[in-house]
Amino acid sequence: MVPFSEYTETIGARIHGKRAESGMSLRTFGNLVGIHYNQLLLIERGKTNPSLRTLYKIAEGFDVDLSELLR
């Protein structure tokens, strides 16, 4: 079985990659989706377990389906 930390790191890396592609800073993207940039930083580093609602907000900010972040 895959350790849980591997899931949070993979999702965080995916979010970081999408944000980097968009050219937005943590602060700018955080303001867009209503999540503090420090929280986004922890998510991108895989250091926290974001709620499904938080992941949904992030997916909305990228205009993608939530499943794209979770695959």
PyMOL Python script that loads the backbone (N, CA, C, O; Angstrom):
from pymol import cmd

cmd.read_pdbstr("""\
ATOM      1  N   MET A   1       0.839  -1.184   0.000  1.00  0.00           N
ATOM      2  CA  MET A   1       0.000   0.000   0.000  1.00  0.00           C
ATOM      3  C   MET A   1       0.888   1.253   0.000  1.00  0.00           C
ATOM      4  O   MET A   1       1.930   1.283   0.654  1.00  0.00           O
ATOM      5  N   VAL A   2       0.473   2.257  -0.722  1.00  0.00           N
ATOM      6  CA  VAL A   2       1.222   3.514  -0.836  1.00  0.00           C
ATOM      7  C   VAL A   2       1.036   4.330   0.444  1.00  0.00           C
ATOM      8  O   VAL A   2      -0.090   4.465   0.925  1.00  0.00           O
ATOM      9  N   PRO A   3       2.114   4.876   1.002  1.00  0.00           N
ATOM     10  CA  PRO A   3       1.978   5.720   2.201  1.00  0.00           C
ATOM     11  C   PRO A   3       1.158   6.978   1.888  1.00  0.00           C
ATOM     12  O   PRO A   3       1.235   7.525   0.788  1.00  0.00           O
ATOM     13  N   PHE A   4       0.381   7.420   2.867  1.00  0.00           N
ATOM     14  CA  PHE A   4      -0.472   8.594   2.676  1.00  0.00           C
ATOM     15  C   PHE A   4       0.341   9.817   2.269  1.00  0.00           C
ATOM     16  O   PHE A   4      -0.110  10.612   1.445  1.00  0.00           O
ATOM     17  N   SER A   5       1.528   9.974   2.834  1.00  0.00           N
ATOM     18  CA  SER A   5       2.363  11.140   2.522  1.00  0.00           C
ATOM     19  C   SER A   5       2.695  11.215   1.035  1.00  0.00           C
ATOM     20  O   SER A   5       2.879  12.304   0.491  1.00  0.00           O
ATOM     21  N   GLU A   6       2.770  10.068   0.385  1.00  0.00           N
ATOM     22  CA  GLU A   6       3.046  10.073  -1.049  1.00  0.00           C
ATOM     23  C   GLU A   6       1.882  10.688  -1.833  1.00  0.00           C
ATOM     24  O   GLU A   6       2.091  11.371  -2.835  1.00  0.00           O
ATOM     25  N   TYR A   7       0.668  10.441  -1.370  1.00  0.00           N
ATOM     26  CA  TYR A   7      -0.498  11.052  -2.019  1.00  0.00           C
ATOM     27  C   TYR A   7      -0.479  12.566  -1.862  1.00  0.00           C
ATOM     28  O   TYR A   7      -0.680  13.295  -2.834  1.00  0.00           O
ATOM     29  N   THR A   8      -0.237  13.048  -0.630  1.00  0.00           N
ATOM     30  CA  THR A   8      -0.245  14.499  -0.424  1.00  0.00           C
ATOM     31  C   THR A   8       0.881  15.170  -1.200  1.00  0.00           C
ATOM     32  O   THR A   8       0.704  16.276  -1.711  1.00  0.00           O
ATOM     33  N   GLU A   9       2.029  14.518  -1.293  1.00  0.00           N
ATOM     34  CA  GLU A   9       3.140  15.082  -2.056  1.00  0.00           C
ATOM     35  C   GLU A   9       2.838  15.111  -3.554  1.00  0.00           C
ATOM     36  O   GLU A   9       3.171  16.080  -4.236  1.00  0.00           O
ATOM     37  N   THR A  10       2.216  14.065  -4.057  1.00  0.00           N
ATOM     38  CA  THR A  10       1.880  13.999  -5.480  1.00  0.00           C
ATOM     39  C   THR A  10       0.842  15.051  -5.849  1.00  0.00           C
ATOM     40  O   THR A  10       0.982  15.743  -6.857  1.00  0.00           O
ATOM     41  N   ILE A  11      -0.191  15.170  -5.038  1.00  0.00           N
ATOM     42  CA  ILE A  11      -1.224  16.182  -5.298  1.00  0.00           C
ATOM     43  C   ILE A  11      -0.618  17.575  -5.191  1.00  0.00           C
ATOM     44  O   ILE A  11      -0.907  18.445  -6.012  1.00  0.00           O
ATOM     45  N   GLY A  12       0.220  17.788  -4.183  1.00  0.00           N
ATOM     46  CA  GLY A  12       0.872  19.084  -4.013  1.00  0.00           C
ATOM     47  C   GLY A  12       1.744  19.448  -5.205  1.00  0.00           C
ATOM     48  O   GLY A  12       1.734  20.589  -5.667  1.00  0.00           O
ATOM     49  N   ALA A  13       2.493  18.480  -5.695  1.00  0.00           N
ATOM     50  CA  ALA A  13       3.346  18.730  -6.863  1.00  0.00           C
ATOM     51  C   ALA A  13       2.510  19.046  -8.093  1.00  0.00           C
ATOM     52  O   ALA A  13       2.884  19.901  -8.896  1.00  0.00           O
ATOM     53  N   ARG A  14       1.391  18.368  -8.245  1.00  0.00           N
ATOM     54  CA  ARG A  14       0.503  18.623  -9.376  1.00  0.00           C
ATOM     55  C   ARG A  14      -0.057  20.054  -9.305  1.00  0.00           C
ATOM     56  O   ARG A  14      -0.122  20.757 -10.313  1.00  0.00           O
ATOM     57  N   ILE A  15      -0.456  20.467  -8.099  1.00  0.00           N
ATOM     58  CA  ILE A  15      -0.983  21.821  -7.911  1.00  0.00           C
ATOM     59  C   ILE A  15       0.115  22.846  -8.183  1.00  0.00           C
ATOM     60  O   ILE A  15      -0.122  23.847  -8.859  1.00  0.00           O
ATOM     61  N   HIS A  16       1.305  22.601  -7.661  1.00  0.00           N
ATOM     62  CA  HIS A  16       2.413  23.525  -7.893  1.00  0.00           C
ATOM     63  C   HIS A  16       2.710  23.660  -9.388  1.00  0.00           C
ATOM     64  O   HIS A  16       2.916  24.766  -9.887  1.00  0.00           O
ATOM     65  N   GLY A  17       2.730  22.544 -10.087  1.00  0.00           N
ATOM     66  CA  GLY A  17       2.993  22.579 -11.521  1.00  0.00           C
ATOM     67  C   GLY A  17       1.957  23.379 -12.288  1.00  0.00           C
ATOM     68  O   GLY A  17       2.298  24.163 -13.175  1.00  0.00           O
ATOM     69  N   LYS A  18       0.689  23.181 -11.946  1.00  0.00           N
ATOM     70  CA  LYS A  18      -0.375  23.918 -12.633  1.00  0.00           C
ATOM     71  C   LYS A  18      -0.279  25.413 -12.331  1.00  0.00           C
ATOM     72  O   LYS A  18      -0.484  26.244 -13.215  1.00  0.00           O
ATOM     73  N   ARG A  19       0.035  25.751 -11.074  1.00  0.00           N
ATOM     74  CA  ARG A  19       0.159  27.163 -10.715  1.00  0.00           C
ATOM     75  C   ARG A  19       1.351  27.784 -11.426  1.00  0.00           C
ATOM     76  O   ARG A  19       1.263  28.914 -11.907  1.00  0.00           O
ATOM     77  N   ALA A  20       2.461  27.063 -11.500  1.00  0.00           N
ATOM     78  CA  ALA A  20       3.639  27.575 -12.193  1.00  0.00           C
ATOM     79  C   ALA A  20       3.348  27.783 -13.681  1.00  0.00           C
ATOM     80  O   ALA A  20       3.778  28.774 -14.271  1.00  0.00           O
ATOM     81  N   GLU A  21       2.618  26.845 -14.278  1.00  0.00           N
ATOM     82  CA  GLU A  21       2.229  26.984 -15.696  1.00  0.00           C
ATOM     83  C   GLU A  21       1.400  28.231 -15.920  1.00  0.00           C
ATOM     84  O   GLU A  21       1.514  28.893 -16.951  1.00  0.00           O
ATOM     85  N   SER A  22       0.557  28.546 -14.935  1.00  0.00           N
ATOM     86  CA  SER A  22      -0.327  29.709 -15.079  1.00  0.00           C
ATOM     87  C   SER A  22       0.419  31.022 -14.870  1.00  0.00           C
ATOM     88  O   SER A  22      -0.073  32.087 -15.242  1.00  0.00           O
ATOM     89  N   GLY A  23       1.622  30.942 -14.267  1.00  0.00           N
ATOM     90  CA  GLY A  23       2.408  32.154 -14.032  1.00  0.00           C
ATOM     91  C   GLY A  23       1.968  32.949 -12.818  1.00  0.00           C
ATOM     92  O   GLY A  23       2.405  34.085 -12.632  1.00  0.00           O
ATOM     93  N   MET A  24       1.108  32.370 -11.986  1.00  0.00           N
ATOM     94  CA  MET A  24       0.606  33.085 -10.811  1.00  0.00           C
ATOM     95  C   MET A  24       1.465  32.800  -9.588  1.00  0.00           C
ATOM     96  O   MET A  24       1.962  31.689  -9.401  1.00  0.00           O
ATOM     97  N   SER A  25       1.626  33.813  -8.771  1.00  0.00           N
ATOM     98  CA  SER A  25       2.322  33.636  -7.500  1.00  0.00           C
ATOM     99  C   SER A  25       1.386  32.942  -6.515  1.00  0.00           C
ATOM    100  O   SER A  25       0.181  32.848  -6.752  1.00  0.00           O
ATOM    101  N   LEU A  26       1.946  32.459  -5.415  1.00  0.00           N
ATOM    102  CA  LEU A  26       1.117  31.861  -4.367  1.00  0.00           C
ATOM    103  C   LEU A  26       0.066  32.851  -3.877  1.00  0.00           C
ATOM    104  O   LEU A  26      -1.103  32.505  -3.711  1.00  0.00           O
ATOM    105  N   ARG A  27       0.500  34.084  -3.649  1.00  0.00           N
ATOM    106  CA  ARG A  27      -0.411  35.107  -3.130  1.00  0.00           C
ATOM    107  C   ARG A  27      -1.544  35.401  -4.130  1.00  0.00           C
ATOM    108  O   ARG A  27      -2.709  35.491  -3.743  1.00  0.00           O
ATOM    109  N   THR A  28      -1.197  35.546  -5.392  1.00  0.00           N
ATOM    110  CA  THR A  28      -2.204  35.843  -6.419  1.00  0.00           C
ATOM    111  C   THR A  28      -3.204  34.703  -6.546  1.00  0.00           C
ATOM    112  O   THR A  28      -4.414  34.930  -6.571  1.00  0.00           O
ATOM    113  N   PHE A  29      -2.699  33.479  -6.626  1.00  0.00           N
ATOM    114  CA  PHE A  29      -3.600  32.338  -6.762  1.00  0.00           C
ATOM    115  C   PHE A  29      -4.434  32.156  -5.501  1.00  0.00           C
ATOM    116  O   PHE A  29      -5.620  31.837  -5.583  1.00  0.00           O
ATOM    117  N   GLY A  30      -3.827  32.355  -4.343  1.00  0.00           N
ATOM    118  CA  GLY A  30      -4.565  32.259  -3.088  1.00  0.00           C
ATOM    119  C   GLY A  30      -5.715  33.244  -3.035  1.00  0.00           C
ATOM    120  O   GLY A  30      -6.820  32.896  -2.619  1.00  0.00           O
ATOM    121  N   ASN A  31      -5.459  34.477  -3.456  1.00  0.00           N
ATOM    122  CA  ASN A  31      -6.532  35.481  -3.501  1.00  0.00           C
ATOM    123  C   ASN A  31      -7.633  35.072  -4.468  1.00  0.00           C
ATOM    124  O   ASN A  31      -8.814  35.283  -4.194  1.00  0.00           O
ATOM    125  N   LEU A  32      -7.254  34.497  -5.581  1.00  0.00           N
ATOM    126  CA  LEU A  32      -8.227  34.066  -6.585  1.00  0.00           C
ATOM    127  C   LEU A  32      -9.171  33.004  -6.043  1.00  0.00           C
ATOM    128  O   LEU A  32     -10.376  33.058  -6.289  1.00  0.00           O
ATOM    129  N   VAL A  33      -8.628  32.035  -5.301  1.00  0.00           N
ATOM    130  CA  VAL A  33      -9.443  30.910  -4.847  1.00  0.00           C
ATOM    131  C   VAL A  33      -9.905  31.030  -3.401  1.00  0.00           C
ATOM    132  O   VAL A  33     -10.665  30.186  -2.927  1.00  0.00           O
ATOM    133  N   GLY A  34      -9.456  32.070  -2.688  1.00  0.00           N
ATOM    134  CA  GLY A  34      -9.901  32.275  -1.310  1.00  0.00           C
ATOM    135  C   GLY A  34      -9.199  31.387  -0.293  1.00  0.00           C
ATOM    136  O   GLY A  34      -9.798  30.977   0.701  1.00  0.00           O
ATOM    137  N   ILE A  35      -7.925  31.090  -0.545  1.00  0.00           N
ATOM    138  CA  ILE A  35      -7.122  30.283   0.370  1.00  0.00           C
ATOM    139  C   ILE A  35      -5.844  31.073   0.668  1.00  0.00           C
ATOM    140  O   ILE A  35      -5.199  31.586  -0.247  1.00  0.00           O
ATOM    141  N   HIS A  36      -5.483  31.168   1.946  1.00  0.00           N
ATOM    142  CA  HIS A  36      -4.287  31.912   2.318  1.00  0.00           C
ATOM    143  C   HIS A  36      -3.055  31.296   1.648  1.00  0.00           C
ATOM    144  O   HIS A  36      -2.931  30.075   1.548  1.00  0.00           O
ATOM    145  N   TYR A  37      -2.160  32.154   1.198  1.00  0.00           N
ATOM    146  CA  TYR A  37      -0.994  31.662   0.457  1.00  0.00           C
ATOM    147  C   TYR A  37      -0.116  30.738   1.300  1.00  0.00           C
ATOM    148  O   TYR A  37       0.523  29.841   0.750  1.00  0.00           O
ATOM    149  N   ASN A  38      -0.070  30.930   2.609  1.00  0.00           N
ATOM    150  CA  ASN A  38       0.709  30.012   3.455  1.00  0.00           C
ATOM    151  C   ASN A  38       0.113  28.610   3.427  1.00  0.00           C
ATOM    152  O   ASN A  38       0.842  27.618   3.416  1.00  0.00           O
ATOM    153  N   GLN A  39      -1.202  28.533   3.417  1.00  0.00           N
ATOM    154  CA  GLN A  39      -1.865  27.231   3.328  1.00  0.00           C
ATOM    155  C   GLN A  39      -1.572  26.575   1.978  1.00  0.00           C
ATOM    156  O   GLN A  39      -1.321  25.372   1.911  1.00  0.00           O
ATOM    157  N   LEU A  40      -1.603  27.361   0.915  1.00  0.00           N
ATOM    158  CA  LEU A  40      -1.265  26.828  -0.414  1.00  0.00           C
ATOM    159  C   LEU A  40       0.164  26.299  -0.452  1.00  0.00           C
ATOM    160  O   LEU A  40       0.433  25.257  -1.050  1.00  0.00           O
ATOM    161  N   LEU A  41       1.067  27.016   0.181  1.00  0.00           N
ATOM    162  CA  LEU A  41       2.457  26.576   0.216  1.00  0.00           C
ATOM    163  C   LEU A  41       2.572  25.211   0.896  1.00  0.00           C
ATOM    164  O   LEU A  41       3.278  24.329   0.407  1.00  0.00           O
ATOM    165  N   LEU A  42       1.885  25.038   2.013  1.00  0.00           N
ATOM    166  CA  LEU A  42       1.909  23.752   2.722  1.00  0.00           C
ATOM    167  C   LEU A  42       1.304  22.640   1.865  1.00  0.00           C
ATOM    168  O   LEU A  42       1.802  21.514   1.859  1.00  0.00           O
ATOM    169  N   ILE A  43       0.238  22.958   1.147  1.00  0.00           N
ATOM    170  CA  ILE A  43      -0.391  21.966   0.269  1.00  0.00           C
ATOM    171  C   ILE A  43       0.569  21.577  -0.848  1.00  0.00           C
ATOM    172  O   ILE A  43       0.752  20.392  -1.127  1.00  0.00           O
ATOM    173  N   GLU A  44       1.182  22.570  -1.487  1.00  0.00           N
ATOM    174  CA  GLU A  44       2.102  22.290  -2.588  1.00  0.00           C
ATOM    175  C   GLU A  44       3.306  21.468  -2.135  1.00  0.00           C
ATOM    176  O   GLU A  44       3.839  20.675  -2.912  1.00  0.00           O
ATOM    177  N   ARG A  45       3.729  21.644  -0.919  1.00  0.00           N
ATOM    178  CA  ARG A  45       4.871  20.887  -0.390  1.00  0.00           C
ATOM    179  C   ARG A  45       4.468  19.521   0.165  1.00  0.00           C
ATOM    180  O   ARG A  45       5.325  18.738   0.573  1.00  0.00           O
ATOM    181  N   GLY A  46       3.170  19.236   0.179  1.00  0.00           N
ATOM    182  CA  GLY A  46       2.701  17.956   0.689  1.00  0.00           C
ATOM    183  C   GLY A  46       2.775  17.852   2.195  1.00  0.00           C
ATOM    184  O   GLY A  46       2.847  16.748   2.735  1.00  0.00           O
ATOM    185  N   LYS A  47       2.760  18.979   2.882  1.00  0.00           N
ATOM    186  CA  LYS A  47       2.920  19.015   4.338  1.00  0.00           C
ATOM    187  C   LYS A  47       1.597  19.074   5.095  1.00  0.00           C
ATOM    188  O   LYS A  47       1.590  19.085   6.326  1.00  0.00           O
ATOM    189  N   THR A  48       0.491  19.113   4.381  1.00  0.00           N
ATOM    190  CA  THR A  48      -0.805  19.183   5.031  1.00  0.00           C
ATOM    191  C   THR A  48      -1.806  18.349   4.252  1.00  0.00           C
ATOM    192  O   THR A  48      -1.573  17.995   3.097  1.00  0.00           O
ATOM    193  N   ASN A  49      -2.899  18.047   4.884  1.00  0.00           N
ATOM    194  CA  ASN A  49      -3.949  17.243   4.284  1.00  0.00           C
ATOM    195  C   ASN A  49      -5.134  18.157   3.966  1.00  0.00           C
ATOM    196  O   ASN A  49      -5.986  18.371   4.828  1.00  0.00           O
ATOM    197  N   PRO A  50      -5.204  18.699   2.752  1.00  0.00           N
ATOM    198  CA  PRO A  50      -6.296  19.633   2.428  1.00  0.00           C
ATOM    199  C   PRO A  50      -7.641  18.915   2.377  1.00  0.00           C
ATOM    200  O   PRO A  50      -7.729  17.743   2.011  1.00  0.00           O
ATOM    201  N   SER A  51      -8.671  19.642   2.748  1.00  0.00           N
ATOM    202  CA  SER A  51     -10.018  19.081   2.672  1.00  0.00           C
ATOM    203  C   SER A  51     -10.439  18.958   1.210  1.00  0.00           C
ATOM    204  O   SER A  51      -9.841  19.561   0.319  1.00  0.00           O
ATOM    205  N   LEU A  52     -11.455  18.183   0.995  1.00  0.00           N
ATOM    206  CA  LEU A  52     -12.005  18.035  -0.347  1.00  0.00           C
ATOM    207  C   LEU A  52     -12.522  19.378  -0.854  1.00  0.00           C
ATOM    208  O   LEU A  52     -12.385  19.690  -2.037  1.00  0.00           O
ATOM    209  N   ARG A  53     -13.111  20.166   0.029  1.00  0.00           N
ATOM    210  CA  ARG A  53     -13.600  21.500  -0.350  1.00  0.00           C
ATOM    211  C   ARG A  53     -12.445  22.391  -0.806  1.00  0.00           C
ATOM    212  O   ARG A  53     -12.576  23.122  -1.787  1.00  0.00           O
ATOM    213  N   THR A  54     -11.327  22.333  -0.105  1.00  0.00           N
ATOM    214  CA  THR A  54     -10.160  23.133  -0.483  1.00  0.00           C
ATOM    215  C   THR A  54      -9.626  22.696  -1.843  1.00  0.00           C
ATOM    216  O   THR A  54      -9.305  23.532  -2.687  1.00  0.00           O
ATOM    217  N   LEU A  55      -9.532  21.396  -2.049  1.00  0.00           N
ATOM    218  CA  LEU A  55      -9.078  20.893  -3.356  1.00  0.00           C
ATOM    219  C   LEU A  55     -10.045  21.305  -4.466  1.00  0.00           C
ATOM    220  O   LEU A  55      -9.628  21.595  -5.588  1.00  0.00           O
ATOM    221  N   TYR A  56     -11.337  21.327  -4.145  1.00  0.00           N
ATOM    222  CA  TYR A  56     -12.328  21.746  -5.132  1.00  0.00           C
ATOM    223  C   TYR A  56     -12.117  23.215  -5.508  1.00  0.00           C
ATOM    224  O   TYR A  56     -12.187  23.569  -6.685  1.00  0.00           O
ATOM    225  N   LYS A  57     -11.859  24.070  -4.513  1.00  0.00           N
ATOM    226  CA  LYS A  57     -11.605  25.493  -4.788  1.00  0.00           C
ATOM    227  C   LYS A  57     -10.377  25.657  -5.688  1.00  0.00           C
ATOM    228  O   LYS A  57     -10.378  26.465  -6.617  1.00  0.00           O
ATOM    229  N   ILE A  58      -9.334  24.879  -5.398  1.00  0.00           N
ATOM    230  CA  ILE A  58      -8.117  24.948  -6.195  1.00  0.00           C
ATOM    231  C   ILE A  58      -8.400  24.507  -7.634  1.00  0.00           C
ATOM    232  O   ILE A  58      -7.954  25.154  -8.581  1.00  0.00           O
ATOM    233  N   ALA A  59      -9.133  23.417  -7.795  1.00  0.00           N
ATOM    234  CA  ALA A  59      -9.485  22.938  -9.138  1.00  0.00           C
ATOM    235  C   ALA A  59     -10.293  23.996  -9.886  1.00  0.00           C
ATOM    236  O   ALA A  59     -10.068  24.228 -11.073  1.00  0.00           O
ATOM    237  N   GLU A  60     -11.233  24.636  -9.191  1.00  0.00           N
ATOM    238  CA  GLU A  60     -12.015  25.712  -9.817  1.00  0.00           C
ATOM    239  C   GLU A  60     -11.102  26.839 -10.290  1.00  0.00           C
ATOM    240  O   GLU A  60     -11.299  27.395 -11.370  1.00  0.00           O
ATOM    241  N   GLY A  61     -10.105  27.170  -9.474  1.00  0.00           N
ATOM    242  CA  GLY A  61      -9.170  28.238  -9.836  1.00  0.00           C
ATOM    243  C   GLY A  61      -8.400  27.925 -11.105  1.00  0.00           C
ATOM    244  O   GLY A  61      -8.044  28.830 -11.860  1.00  0.00           O
ATOM    245  N   PHE A  62      -8.143  26.655 -11.341  1.00  0.00           N
ATOM    246  CA  PHE A  62      -7.458  26.231 -12.562  1.00  0.00           C
ATOM    247  C   PHE A  62      -8.438  25.936 -13.690  1.00  0.00           C
ATOM    248  O   PHE A  62      -8.024  25.663 -14.817  1.00  0.00           O
ATOM    249  N   ASP A  63      -9.722  25.990 -13.396  1.00  0.00           N
ATOM    250  CA  ASP A  63     -10.773  25.679 -14.358  1.00  0.00           C
ATOM    251  C   ASP A  63     -10.618  24.250 -14.893  1.00  0.00           C
ATOM    252  O   ASP A  63     -10.708  23.998 -16.095  1.00  0.00           O
ATOM    253  N   VAL A  64     -10.382  23.325 -13.951  1.00  0.00           N
ATOM    254  CA  VAL A  64     -10.287  21.908 -14.285  1.00  0.00           C
ATOM    255  C   VAL A  64     -11.204  21.126 -13.347  1.00  0.00           C
ATOM    256  O   VAL A  64     -11.632  21.633 -12.310  1.00  0.00           O
ATOM    257  N   ASP A  65     -11.492  19.906 -13.722  1.00  0.00           N
ATOM    258  CA  ASP A  65     -12.278  19.037 -12.861  1.00  0.00           C
ATOM    259  C   ASP A  65     -11.408  18.561 -11.703  1.00  0.00           C
ATOM    260  O   ASP A  65     -10.206  18.347 -11.864  1.00  0.00           O
ATOM    261  N   LEU A  66     -12.016  18.399 -10.553  1.00  0.00           N
ATOM    262  CA  LEU A  66     -11.298  17.951  -9.368  1.00  0.00           C
ATOM    263  C   LEU A  66     -10.542  16.642  -9.617  1.00  0.00           C
ATOM    264  O   LEU A  66      -9.460  16.429  -9.069  1.00  0.00           O
ATOM    265  N   SER A  67     -11.101  15.795 -10.422  1.00  0.00           N
ATOM    266  CA  SER A  67     -10.458  14.503 -10.707  1.00  0.00           C
ATOM    267  C   SER A  67      -9.071  14.682 -11.335  1.00  0.00           C
ATOM    268  O   SER A  67      -8.213  13.812 -11.192  1.00  0.00           O
ATOM    269  N   GLU A  68      -8.848  15.792 -12.022  1.00  0.00           N
ATOM    270  CA  GLU A  68      -7.535  16.029 -12.632  1.00  0.00           C
ATOM    271  C   GLU A  68      -6.450  16.200 -11.570  1.00  0.00           C
ATOM    272  O   GLU A  68      -5.299  15.823 -11.792  1.00  0.00           O
ATOM    273  N   LEU A  69      -6.813  16.769 -10.418  1.00  0.00           N
ATOM    274  CA  LEU A  69      -5.846  16.921  -9.340  1.00  0.00           C
ATOM    275  C   LEU A  69      -5.629  15.614  -8.598  1.00  0.00           C
ATOM    276  O   LEU A  69      -4.556  15.384  -8.040  1.00  0.00           O
ATOM    277  N   LEU A  70      -6.640  14.757  -8.588  1.00  0.00           N
ATOM    278  CA  LEU A  70      -6.597  13.531  -7.787  1.00  0.00           C
ATOM    279  C   LEU A  70      -6.130  12.298  -8.521  1.00  0.00           C
ATOM    280  O   LEU A  70      -5.872  11.274  -7.888  1.00  0.00           O
ATOM    281  N   ARG A  71      -6.011  12.359  -9.831  1.00  0.00           N
ATOM    282  CA  ARG A  71      -5.655  11.150 -10.573  1.00  0.00           C
ATOM    283  C   ARG A  71      -4.266  10.672 -10.281  1.00  0.00           C
ATOM    284  O   ARG A  71      -3.831   9.663 -10.836  1.00  0.00           O
TER     285      ARG A  71
END
""", "prot")
cmd.dss("prot")
cmd.show_as("cartoon", "prot")
cmd.util.cbc("prot")
cmd.orient("prot")
